[in-house]
């Protein structure tokens, strides 16, 4: 993933090492078994990267943001709606500092260090996506089967797929077709909408790269 970011950086945009955007055509859904209740919990796992909250106007409501020092630690951010579902409407801030068990193994236990506002995926068709977000610092903690990144270009500047393909040539023998999706549409959050010239660059080969 570091090589991907380094190769895309000279193309003139700001590269963010994240896997998805809160657009219903680009979200990632996942589920985990709650060992305490036996229920299956649906979530939208998100890759965290430094500057993510500021760039996309996602408000930190309680606790702290993640930092690069958290990358090798089981620390996470959760959405407010998820905190409410765990500890109640009146006590949602108390979820900070608690553990989240996403399975029976020791590697499935995470520490909640902060709570952020919920993001609302842009509508696309009739898909209804109301699963809350959980932000992870490492792709190893998310089931990601493709190599991807988000590139934010200056206004009026395109990111041609031919340039991307040339930049990524030889990055990995398993990387087949490269897709560049333009996200020049409104980014919606609960409190604010920001228009960004965004592109999602992804390799369609099945990869498990960290």
N, C-alpha and C positions, 0 to 999 in steps of 0.2 A: 504494500500500500504506500509505503514511503517513496518507492521508486515511481509509482504512478503520479503522486503529487509533484515530485521533482521534475518529471517529464512534462507535465501540463503547465507548470508555473511560467515558463518562458513565453507562453502563447498570449500574454497580455491581460489575463484576468486574475482574479483572486480565487485560489483553489481551496476548497474546504473538504477535508477528509471525513465526509459523512456519507451514509448509505442511501438515505431517502429524504424526501421533502414532504410536508403535510399536504399533499395533493392526492386526491383519491385515485388518480391514475398512477401514482408513484409511491404509495404507502406499502409498508411491510407489516403483515399481521403475524402474530405468534400466540402461542398458548403455553401455559405451564400448569402442572398439577399442584394445587395447594395442599401440602402434607397435613395441615391442621384441620381443614374442612373437608378435604377430599374432592373439592370442586375443581373444575377446569377454568382457569382465568385467562381471558383474552386480553392481549396488550398489543401496542404498537411499539416495538423496539426501535430505538433511534441511536445512531452513533453520535457521541458527543465529540466536539473538537473545540479548541480554545477560540473564544470569540463568537461562538455559535449564538448564544443568547442575545448579545448585543446586535449582531448582524441582522437577525430576524425578529428583533423586538419582542423576544419572549421574556416576560417579566419573572424575576426570581421573587417568590412570595414569602419564603421562609427558609432558614438555614443558609447554606452557602452554595456557590457554584462549584463545579468540579474544576480541577486544575491538572496540569500535566503530571504532577506528582501522584495523582490518583490512578494513572493509567494501569499500573500493575496491582492495584488494590480493588477489592470488590465493592467499590463505592458507586452509588447511582443517584440520579435525580428522578423524581416522579412527578406526575401531573397532579394538580389539586384534586381533581375528581377521584383519582385513585386513592389519595390520602383520605378523602371523605369516606370512601367505601370501606376503608380499613379501620378508621378510628372514630368516624362520626362527623357530622356537620359542624358541631361546636368545638371539636377538639382536633381538627385536621392538622393544625400546626405541630401538634405533639407527635406526629409521625416522624419528624426529623429526629435522628439519633436512634431509631429503632431498626430491627433487622427484618428483612423480607426473605422468606424461605420460598424458593422456586423449585424445590425438589427435596429429596431425602439426603443427598450427598453434601459434604462440607463445602464443595465448590458451588453449590446452589444457594448459598446464603449470602445476601448482599446487605450493605449498610446504606440506609437512606440519609444522605447528607444535606439534601435540599429539596424544596418543592417549587415547581414552576407553574405558570398558568397553562391551561389546556390550549392546544392549537386545534383549529377546526379545519379538516381537509377541504380543499376546494371541491365542490360537487362535480361529479362526472357520471352522467347517467343516473341510475337508480340505486347506486351503491350507498349503503348507510354504514358509515364507519364511526362508531362511538367508543371504541376501545381506547383506554388512556395510554399516554406515552410513558415509557421508561427510557431514560438516557443512560447508555453504557459507555465506558471509556475505551473498551477493547472490542474489536470485531470477533475475537475468539469467544466472547460471551453472547454473541448473536448468531443465529443460523443464517449466514450470508453465503449464497452460492454464486455470487458474481462480484467482480472487482469494479467498484464504481467510485465516483467523486462528483462534487458539485463545483462548477466554475461560474463565478459571477463576473461578467464582462462589463466594461464601461458602456454607458448609454450610447446606442447607435453603432456598437461594434458587434459583429457576428463572430461565431466560433465555427469555422468550416470543418466539416467532418474530415476532409482531406488533410488538414493540418494536424488534427488529432491522430489520425491513423499513422501519419509520418512520425509524430512524436512518440507514439507508443510501439513503433515497430521493434520487434525483438524483445519486448519486455518479459514475455513468458510464452513458452512453446504451446501452452494449452489455450492461449487467448486467440479465439477465432474472430468472428465478426465484432467490430466496435460500433456502438450505437451512440449518437449524440442527440439528445432530446432537448428542444428549446422549451424553457419554462417561462416565456415572456407573458406572464399573466399575473393576476393579483394574488399576493400572498396574504392569506387571511389568518388573523389570530383573534382572540376574544376582544381585545381592546384596540387593535390598530391594524391597518392594512398598508402594506408597502409594496411598491412596484419595483421589482428587480429584474435585471437582464440576466436570467439564470439558464444554465445548461447542465444537464445531467449526462455525464460521460460514463458509459458502462460497457464492459466486455461480456458478450453473450455466452462465452464458453463457461462451462461449470467449473468454478474455481473455489478453492478454499485457501486464500492467501491472507497472511497476517503481516 
